[in-house]
């Protein structure tokens, strides 16, 4: 049955988008541009849900369409636009944004990472790789802020667990946990999204199985990153809580990075180092300090343990 849209400007615009997609195809750049542009018009009019619906559809089309490579620039652009919009709406009035919309986008993002890992992350641009992971964290952050029911909490836990299990990391070996404790991750491509580190995000990653003592290419653990970024006074309480959380989950305070720096030397006053170091660690430190030979003398597993001190 034909539907008359004469006199309804909004319906005419929507019908035009449908016609454009049918003629050009769902993966044509002008099809996506039309959806993004019309969504931006709705955002300017504060018709946020209309904008979200259109941009989510554009995101889904870009994810479903054939691409020359995973994490293509246009795909990331749509994800950035959605994530930025979500946070702008949330900062204006959290009541104007739905948990299901954010979790849907996070779910598609996790699926994309899984595909990237299963094929090969080697062909992914390092910059785009880092951006993708940072945006994932901001989506997790927003899900944690929006969830209110048991079903939403369960959904968030499942998505974060799936995200952690991908073991996706940046080109320099920084994991989700490394990025989550770094204040620099608050901005993505020079645009502020949300304040990180966030205790709820870090805790979600740890509860999902994120490796607390995994090191990046410079030998830094998440604790190295955290203690080296002393915040301004306004964020000091969060910083202290973050350090406490990492230590509670077994962060090793005397793993030495490539520069032979250990996190224990930068821990905040009041932290009793002896509560977080074992005799085994002290012995390893002594061996390394006095440059004693140990390879071939002690079991390989112990030698590996000494190596990281």
MOMOQUI-V159394 format. One record per residue. N is the residue number from 1. RES is the residue in one letter. OMEGA is omega as a letter, one per 30 degrees, with the letter a starting at -180 (NA if undefined). Layout:
{{N/RES/OMEGA} {N/RES/OMEGA}}
//
This chain:
{{1/X/a} {2/X/l} {3/X/a} {4/X/a} {5/X/l} {6/X/l} {7/X/l} {8/X/a} {9/X/a} {10/X/l} {11/X/l} {12/X/l} {13/X/a} {14/X/l} {15/X/l} {16/X/l} {17/X/l} {18/X/a} {19/X/l} {20/X/a} {21/X/a} {22/X/a} {23/X/a} {24/X/a} {25/X/a} {26/X/a} {27/X/l} {28/X/a} {29/X/a} {30/X/l} {31/X/l} {32/X/a} {33/X/l} {34/X/l} {35/X/a} {36/X/a} {37/X/a} {38/X/l} {39/X/l} {40/X/l} {41/X/l} {42/X/l} {43/X/l} {44/X/l} {45/X/a} {46/X/l} {47/X/a} {48/X/a} {49/X/l} {50/X/l} {51/X/a} {52/X/a} {53/X/a} {54/X/a} {55/X/l} {56/X/l} {57/X/l} {58/X/l} {59/X/l} {60/X/l} {61/X/a} {62/X/l} {63/X/a} {64/X/a} {65/X/l} {66/X/l} {67/X/l} {68/X/l} {69/X/l} {70/X/a} {71/X/l} {72/X/a} {73/X/a} {74/X/l} {75/X/l} {76/X/l} {77/X/l} {78/X/l} {79/X/l} {80/X/a} {81/X/l} {82/X/a} {83/X/l} {84/X/l} {85/X/l} {86/X/a} {87/X/l} {88/X/l} {89/X/a} {90/X/a} {91/X/l} {92/X/l} {93/X/a} {94/X/a} {95/X/a} {96/X/a} {97/X/a} {98/X/l} {99/X/a} {100/X/l} {101/X/a} {102/X/a} {103/X/l} {104/X/a} {105/X/l} {106/X/l} {107/X/l} {108/X/l} {109/X/l} {110/X/l} {111/X/l} {112/X/l} {113/X/l} {114/X/l} {115/X/l} {116/X/a} {117/X/a} {118/X/l} {119/X/l} {120/X/l} {121/X/a} {122/X/a} {123/X/a} {124/X/l} {125/X/a} {126/X/l} {127/X/l} {128/X/l} {129/X/a} {130/X/l} {131/X/a} {132/X/l} {133/X/l} {134/X/l} {135/X/l} {136/X/l} {137/X/a} {138/X/l} {139/X/l} {140/X/l} {141/X/a} {142/X/l} {143/X/l} {144/X/l} {145/X/a} {146/X/a} {147/X/a} {148/X/l} {149/X/l} {150/X/l} {151/X/l} {152/X/l} {153/X/l} {154/X/l} {155/X/l} {156/X/l} {157/X/a} {158/X/l} {159/X/l} {160/X/l} {161/X/l} {162/X/l} {163/X/a} {164/X/a} {165/X/l} {166/X/a} {167/X/l} {168/X/l} {169/X/a} {170/X/a} {171/X/l} {172/X/l} {173/X/a} {174/X/a} {175/X/l} {176/X/a} {177/X/l} {178/X/a} {179/X/a} {180/X/a} {181/X/a} {182/X/l} {183/X/a} {184/X/l} {185/X/l} {186/X/l} {187/X/l} {188/X/a} {189/X/l} {190/X/l} {191/X/l} {192/X/l} {193/X/l} {194/X/a} {195/X/l} {196/X/g} {197/X/l} {198/X/a} {199/X/a} {200/X/l} {201/X/a} {202/X/l} {203/X/l} {204/X/l} {205/X/a} {206/X/l} {207/X/l} {208/X/l} {209/X/l} {210/X/a} {211/X/a} {212/X/a} {213/X/l} {214/X/a} {215/X/l} {216/X/a} {217/X/l} {218/X/l} {219/X/a} {220/X/l} {221/X/l} {222/X/l} {223/X/l} {224/X/a} {225/X/a} {226/X/a} {227/X/a} {228/X/a} {229/X/l} {230/X/a} {231/X/l} {232/X/a} {233/X/a} {234/X/a} {235/X/a} {236/X/a} {237/X/l} {238/X/a} {239/X/l} {240/X/l} {241/X/l} {242/X/l} {243/X/l} {244/X/a} {245/X/l} {246/X/l} {247/X/l} {248/X/a} {249/X/l} {250/X/l} {251/X/a} {252/X/a} {253/X/a} {254/X/l} {255/X/a} {256/X/l} {257/X/a} {258/X/l} {259/X/a} {260/X/l} {261/X/l} {262/X/a} {263/X/a} {264/X/a} {265/X/a} {266/X/l} {267/X/a} {268/X/l} {269/X/l} {270/X/l} {271/X/l} {272/X/a} {273/X/a} {274/X/l} {275/X/a} {276/X/l} {277/X/a} {278/X/l} {279/X/l} {280/X/l} {281/X/l} {282/X/l} {283/X/l} {284/X/l} {285/X/a} {286/X/l} {287/X/a} {288/X/a} {289/X/a} {290/X/l} {291/X/l} {292/X/l} {293/X/l} {294/X/l} {295/X/a} {296/X/l} {297/X/l} {298/X/l} {299/X/a} {300/X/a} {301/X/l} {302/X/l} {303/X/l} {304/X/l} {305/X/l} {306/X/a} {307/X/a} {308/X/a} {309/X/NA}}
//
